[in-house]
Amino acid sequence: MLSAICALPKAVFNTALELVYPRSCCVCARSIGSSESVSLCETCHKKIRYNKPLFTASTRRAGYYFDRVHSVAAYEGVMRECIHKFKYNGMLSVEGLFAELMTDYAGKYIDKNLFDFIIPVPLYRTKLRERSFNQAAILASSVSRKLKIPCINNNLIRIRAGKPQIDLPKRERLKNIKGAFKLKRPVLLNDKSVLLIDDVFTTGATLNECSRVLKLAGTGYIEAFTLAQGM
């Protein structure tokens, strides 16, 4: 996995440890057979609650700048634990699982012919240094390879840190994220269609602010795509 190889210290160290010891489920620690998932045993894998039919927030809510949003599964239980270990503990071994889940979903429900580019939600530079990798960029890279849509990582940037969104109620999240993003070369996205990637959709504040910046640059159509949905 190219993104795993390119990741920085903490994540690389954790991944190296996993190579030394036998494969085990990242949730329950049971040994994993060769026929099972990359990171989960069959029992834990079955506990993931997938969104059926696809989750489309734009049909249920008003005020979003993106045109549609997809989320693979509910942000709970096994999925929540895997995402936390990925983001905060640098457990890059679950990248394979996430890539499998997102690309399988995309193959069924997302029309790749609609999009000119894939863009991940960026991290602020201090957060990126602290975490050593951008989880949205890793997910975007996997989807890009599967759908064969070019991925742009360095045009949409975060220019202000703000407070962690997870600690704020919905109204405060909208205020906190306002003005946090900008495009370095907006002309590249004029009249283009974009698939915007992040790990979790909760209130949609971050994805919405990214989409607002994209639409101001003339982006014609935006679908957001996340690994999980937490409401």
Backbone torsions as a table, in degrees:
resi	resn	phi	psi	omega
1	MET	NA	114.6	-174.8
2	LEU	-61.4	-42.2	-178.1
3	SER	-65.7	-35.0	178.6
4	ALA	-68.3	-39.5	179.7
5	ILE	-64.0	-35.3	-176.1
6	CYS	-84.7	-8.1	-177.5
7	ALA	-69.1	165.0	-170.3
8	LEU	-97.2	-174.8	-162.7
9	PRO	-41.9	-62.3	-173.3
10	LYS	-60.0	-45.3	-177.9
11	ALA	-65.4	-40.2	179.9
12	VAL	-65.3	-41.2	179.7
13	PHE	-61.4	-45.7	-179.4
14	ASN	-64.2	-39.4	179.9
15	THR	-66.5	-38.5	178.8
16	ALA	-62.8	-38.9	177.9
17	LEU	-61.4	-38.1	-178.2
18	GLU	-66.7	-25.2	178.6
19	LEU	-74.5	-25.6	-177.6
20	VAL	-77.8	-39.0	-175.4
21	TYR	-99.6	156.5	179.2
22	PRO	-59.7	151.6	-179.9
23	ARG	-64.3	134.9	177.3
24	SER	-141.9	157.2	-179.5
25	CYS	-62.6	132.3	-176.3
26	CYS	-74.7	-7.8	178.8
27	VAL	-103.3	-53.8	-174.8
28	CYS	-104.6	-7.7	177.2
29	ALA	73.2	7.6	175.9
30	ARG	-68.0	146.1	177.8
31	SER	-60.9	140.6	-177.9
32	ILE	-105.1	130.6	176.7
33	GLY	-78.8	163.8	-176.5
34	SER	-65.5	-21.6	-178.2
35	SER	-89.2	-5.3	-177.3
36	GLU	-91.9	178.9	-177.5
37	SER	-58.7	163.7	179.6
38	VAL	-58.0	-39.9	-172.3
39	SER	-129.0	-9.5	-176.0
40	LEU	-123.0	143.6	171.1
41	CYS	-72.9	165.9	-177.2
42	GLU	-61.0	-38.5	-178.6
43	THR	-63.1	-46.6	179.9
44	CYS	-70.0	-36.9	-180.0
45	HIS	-59.2	-38.8	-177.9
46	LYS	-70.0	-14.8	-179.1
47	LYS	-83.4	-9.8	177.6
48	ILE	-69.7	128.1	-179.8
49	ARG	-98.3	106.4	-177.7
50	TYR	-79.8	151.1	177.8
51	ASN	-82.6	112.8	177.3
52	LYS	-135.9	121.9	-4.2
53	PRO	-71.0	-179.3	-176.1
54	LEU	-58.8	144.9	-178.3
55	PHE	-80.4	116.2	-178.7
56	THR	-125.4	94.5	-173.0
57	ALA	-65.1	-30.4	-174.7
58	SER	-66.0	-18.6	178.2
59	THR	-85.7	-10.2	-175.8
60	ARG	-118.6	-14.2	-174.6
61	ARG	-131.9	158.7	177.2
62	ALA	-114.1	159.3	172.1
63	GLY	93.3	6.6	178.3
64	TYR	-89.5	144.5	176.1
65	TYR	-86.0	-25.3	174.9
66	PHE	-78.0	155.7	-174.2
67	ASP	-88.6	-23.6	-179.0
68	ARG	-162.6	154.2	176.3
69	VAL	-138.6	136.2	177.0
70	HIS	-114.8	139.5	170.9
71	SER	-133.8	134.1	-173.8
72	VAL	-68.9	-46.0	-172.0
73	ALA	-148.7	169.2	177.7
74	ALA	-73.6	143.1	179.7
75	TYR	-86.3	82.8	-176.1
76	GLU	-158.8	162.4	171.5
77	GLY	49.1	-124.2	-176.8
78	VAL	-58.6	-45.0	-178.6
79	MET	-63.3	-44.0	179.2
80	ARG	-60.8	-44.1	-178.5
81	GLU	-65.2	-40.4	179.0
82	CYS	-64.8	-42.0	-179.8
83	ILE	-65.6	-40.5	179.0
84	HIS	-63.2	-41.8	179.7
85	LYS	-67.8	-34.1	177.6
86	PHE	-67.1	-50.4	-174.3
87	LYS	-75.2	-45.2	-168.2
88	TYR	-104.2	-19.6	179.3
89	ASN	-110.8	-0.1	178.9
90	GLY	65.6	29.9	-179.7
91	MET	-82.9	84.0	-175.2
92	LEU	-73.6	-9.6	178.7
93	SER	-63.5	-23.9	179.5
94	VAL	-79.0	-5.0	176.9
95	GLU	-56.3	-40.7	179.9
96	GLY	-61.3	-41.3	177.0
97	LEU	-62.6	-48.5	-177.9
98	PHE	-63.5	-40.7	178.2
99	ALA	-60.9	-42.6	179.2
100	GLU	-62.5	-45.6	-178.3
101	LEU	-64.7	-45.6	-176.1
102	MET	-72.0	-40.6	-178.3
103	THR	-72.2	-34.7	175.0
104	ASP	-62.9	-44.2	179.0
105	TYR	-63.7	-46.4	-178.4
106	ALA	-60.1	-39.2	179.7
107	GLY	-62.8	-28.7	-178.5
108	LYS	-89.9	-38.2	-166.1
109	TYR	-120.5	-9.9	-176.7
110	ILE	-114.6	128.1	179.7
111	ASP	-84.7	102.1	-175.3
112	LYS	-64.1	-22.7	-179.1
113	ASN	-70.6	-11.1	179.8
114	LEU	-76.6	-21.1	-163.8
115	PHE	-112.6	140.0	173.5
116	ASP	-88.8	-36.2	-175.3
117	PHE	-143.6	154.6	166.1
118	ILE	-107.9	135.6	179.3
119	ILE	-132.9	126.5	175.5
120	PRO	-84.4	150.2	172.0
121	VAL	-66.8	125.2	-174.8
122	PRO	-82.8	158.6	171.7
123	LEU	-99.5	152.6	171.8
124	TYR	-68.3	150.3	-170.1
125	ARG	-58.8	-37.4	-179.8
126	THR	-69.6	-37.4	176.9
127	LYS	-66.9	-38.0	178.1
128	LEU	-64.2	-41.9	177.6
129	ARG	-64.7	-39.6	-178.6
130	GLU	-66.8	-44.2	-175.9
131	ARG	-84.5	-28.9	178.7
132	SER	82.9	-6.4	174.8
133	PHE	-159.8	157.8	176.0
134	ASN	-102.4	112.3	-176.4
135	GLN	-60.8	-35.9	179.2
136	ALA	-65.9	-36.4	179.2
137	ALA	-67.1	-37.6	177.8
138	ILE	-65.2	-45.0	177.8
139	LEU	-63.0	-42.5	-179.1
140	ALA	-62.3	-39.4	179.1
141	SER	-62.3	-40.6	179.0
142	SER	-65.0	-45.2	179.7
143	VAL	-66.1	-38.9	178.9
144	SER	-59.6	-45.0	179.6
145	ARG	-63.9	-41.0	-177.8
146	LYS	-68.9	-46.6	-175.1
147	LEU	-88.2	-9.8	-178.5
148	LYS	58.8	44.7	174.2
149	ILE	-112.9	129.6	-179.3
150	PRO	-57.8	137.8	179.2
151	CYS	-106.9	127.4	178.1
152	ILE	-108.3	116.4	-175.3
153	ASN	-101.2	-14.9	-168.3
154	ASN	-124.7	18.1	177.9
155	ASN	-98.3	-54.1	173.3
156	LEU	-78.5	119.8	-178.0
157	ILE	-127.4	156.6	175.3
158	ARG	-97.9	125.6	-174.5
159	ILE	-108.5	-4.9	-179.6
160	ARG	-144.7	138.0	-174.8
161	ALA	-76.3	-59.1	-174.9
162	GLY	72.6	178.2	177.6
163	LYS	-81.4	157.1	175.2
164	PRO	-59.0	127.0	-176.9
165	GLN	-61.2	-32.1	-175.5
166	ILE	-61.7	-23.5	-176.5
167	ASP	-90.0	-0.1	-170.7
168	LEU	-116.5	147.5	171.3
169	PRO	-71.0	169.6	-171.1
170	LYS	-56.0	-49.6	-177.5
171	ARG	-61.0	-39.7	179.3
172	GLU	-69.8	-31.6	177.4
173	ARG	-63.0	-42.1	180.0
174	LEU	-62.4	-42.4	178.9
175	LYS	-69.0	-40.4	-175.4
176	ASN	-64.3	-34.9	-173.8
177	ILE	-92.6	-12.1	-176.8
178	LYS	-60.5	129.8	178.3
179	GLY	75.7	13.8	-175.7
180	ALA	-85.3	-11.9	-175.0
181	PHE	-126.3	155.3	171.7
182	LYS	-153.8	162.4	176.7
183	LEU	-101.8	132.9	177.7
184	LYS	-74.6	-36.9	179.6
185	ARG	-134.1	78.3	-176.8
186	PRO	-60.4	-28.8	-176.8
187	VAL	-61.0	-26.8	-179.2
188	LEU	-65.3	-21.9	-175.3
189	LEU	-108.9	6.9	178.3
190	ASN	-64.9	123.6	178.6
191	ASP	63.6	26.6	177.3
192	LYS	-104.8	165.8	175.6
193	SER	-112.0	135.4	-171.4
194	VAL	-127.8	138.1	168.0
195	LEU	-103.2	111.8	-173.9
196	LEU	-96.4	124.6	-171.8
197	ILE	-110.9	134.3	170.2
198	ASP	-145.0	173.8	-178.1
199	ASP	-83.9	-45.2	-174.7
200	VAL	-132.3	136.2	171.4
201	PHE	-103.7	119.4	176.7
202	THR	-116.2	-85.2	175.0
203	THR	-88.8	-16.9	-177.7
204	GLY	86.0	6.7	-175.0
205	ALA	-61.8	-44.9	-178.2
206	THR	-67.9	-47.9	178.1
207	LEU	-61.4	-36.9	-178.9
208	ASN	-67.6	-40.9	179.8
209	GLU	-68.0	-39.9	174.7
210	CYS	-60.7	-42.5	-179.1
211	SER	-67.1	-35.8	177.5
212	ARG	-61.2	-44.5	179.1
213	VAL	-63.7	-40.9	179.0
214	LEU	-65.2	-43.0	-179.6
215	LYS	-66.8	-35.8	176.3
216	LEU	-62.6	-28.1	178.5
217	ALA	-82.5	-3.6	178.0
218	GLY	99.4	8.3	176.3
219	THR	-59.7	129.5	-172.2
220	GLY	-81.6	-38.1	-173.4
221	TYR	-146.0	136.2	-178.4
222	ILE	-135.6	128.5	166.5
223	GLU	-116.7	135.1	175.7
224	ALA	-96.8	144.2	-177.0
225	PHE	-138.9	119.0	-178.6
226	THR	-126.2	158.8	178.1
227	LEU	-70.0	-39.4	-175.3
228	ALA	-140.9	159.8	-178.9
229	GLN	-126.1	119.7	176.1
230	GLY	-121.5	120.5	-176.3
231	MET	-109.1	NA	NA
